[in-house]
Amino acid sequence: MAETAGTAPQQALSREKMQSYWARTSKLMWIIMILWFIFSFGIHLFAPSLNKIKIIGFPLGFYMAAQGSLVAFVVLCFWNAKAQNKIDEEFGVSDE
């Protein structure tokens, strides 16, 4: 089978491996979604009580809403990419 320049060969997975691959990918997706929900809504629900704590003159609730959640989202993005690449490599379906 000839390859086109810039494309990787397609590797067929057995039905059992596809189910295992999807189970791992799905589990990762749900973990990321739960953490996203916590950082999007959970932290902000507690902002009034967190505002009693001050860090560098700013209330902790403000800091977590303005900075902490954004940092957490960036970390989640990089962690998701790294974890998904690891799963892809384990099942032999990575892009590289």
C-alpha positions as CSV (number, residue, x, y, z in Angstrom):
1,M,0.0,0.0,0.0
2,A,1.5,3.3,-1.1
3,E,1.6,6.2,1.4
4,T,0.8,9.7,0.4
5,A,3.5,12.2,1.5
6,G,2.7,13.6,5.0
7,T,0.2,10.9,6.0
8,A,0.8,8.1,8.4
9,P,-0.3,4.5,7.6
10,Q,-3.6,3.5,9.0
11,Q,-3.4,0.8,11.5
12,A,-6.5,-1.3,12.0
13,L,-7.4,-2.1,15.6
14,S,-9.3,-5.2,16.6
15,R,-12.8,-4.6,18.0
16,E,-11.6,-5.4,21.5
17,K,-8.7,-2.9,21.2
18,M,-11.0,-0.2,19.8
19,Q,-13.3,-0.7,22.8
20,S,-10.4,-0.5,25.2
21,Y,-9.0,2.6,23.4
22,W,-12.4,4.3,23.6
23,A,-12.8,3.4,27.2
24,R,-9.4,5.0,28.1
25,T,-10.1,8.1,26.0
26,S,-13.6,8.4,27.4
27,K,-12.4,8.1,31.0
28,L,-9.8,10.9,30.3
29,M,-12.5,13.1,28.7
30,W,-14.8,12.7,31.7
31,I,-12.0,13.4,34.2
32,I,-11.1,16.6,32.3
33,M,-14.8,17.6,32.1
34,I,-15.2,17.1,35.9
35,L,-12.1,19.2,36.7
36,W,-13.2,21.9,34.2
37,F,-16.6,22.0,35.9
38,I,-15.0,22.3,39.4
39,F,-12.7,25.2,38.2
40,S,-15.5,26.9,36.2
41,F,-18.3,26.7,38.8
42,G,-17.2,25.0,42.0
43,I,-14.5,27.5,43.0
44,H,-16.8,30.4,42.2
45,L,-19.6,29.1,44.4
46,F,-17.2,29.4,47.4
47,A,-15.8,32.8,46.4
48,P,-17.6,34.8,49.2
49,S,-16.2,32.6,51.9
50,L,-12.7,32.5,50.2
51,N,-12.7,36.3,50.1
52,K,-12.0,36.4,53.8
53,I,-8.5,35.2,53.0
54,K,-6.2,37.8,51.5
55,I,-3.2,37.1,49.2
56,I,-1.0,40.1,48.3
57,G,-3.9,42.4,49.3
58,F,-6.4,40.6,47.0
59,P,-9.2,38.4,48.3
60,L,-8.6,34.7,47.5
61,G,-12.0,34.4,45.8
62,F,-11.2,37.2,43.4
63,Y,-7.7,35.7,42.7
64,M,-9.1,32.2,42.1
65,A,-11.8,33.6,39.7
66,A,-9.5,36.0,37.8
67,Q,-6.3,34.1,37.7
68,G,-6.5,30.6,39.3
69,S,-9.2,29.2,37.0
70,L,-7.4,30.5,33.9
71,V,-4.1,28.9,35.0
72,A,-6.0,25.6,35.7
73,F,-7.6,25.6,32.3
74,V,-4.2,26.0,30.5
75,V,-2.8,23.2,32.7
76,L,-5.8,21.0,31.9
77,C,-5.3,21.6,28.1
78,F,-1.6,20.6,28.2
79,W,-2.3,17.6,30.5
80,N,-5.1,16.4,28.2
81,A,-2.9,16.6,25.1
82,K,-0.1,14.7,26.9
83,A,-2.3,12.0,28.3
84,Q,-4.2,11.5,25.0
85,N,-0.9,11.2,23.1
86,K,0.2,8.6,25.6
87,I,-3.0,6.6,25.1
88,D,-2.6,7.0,21.3
89,E,1.0,5.7,21.4
90,E,0.0,2.8,23.6
91,F,-2.6,1.7,21.1
92,G,-0.4,2.4,18.1
93,V,-2.6,5.2,16.6
94,S,-0.4,8.2,17.3
95,D,0.1,10.8,14.6
96,E,3.9,10.5,14.8
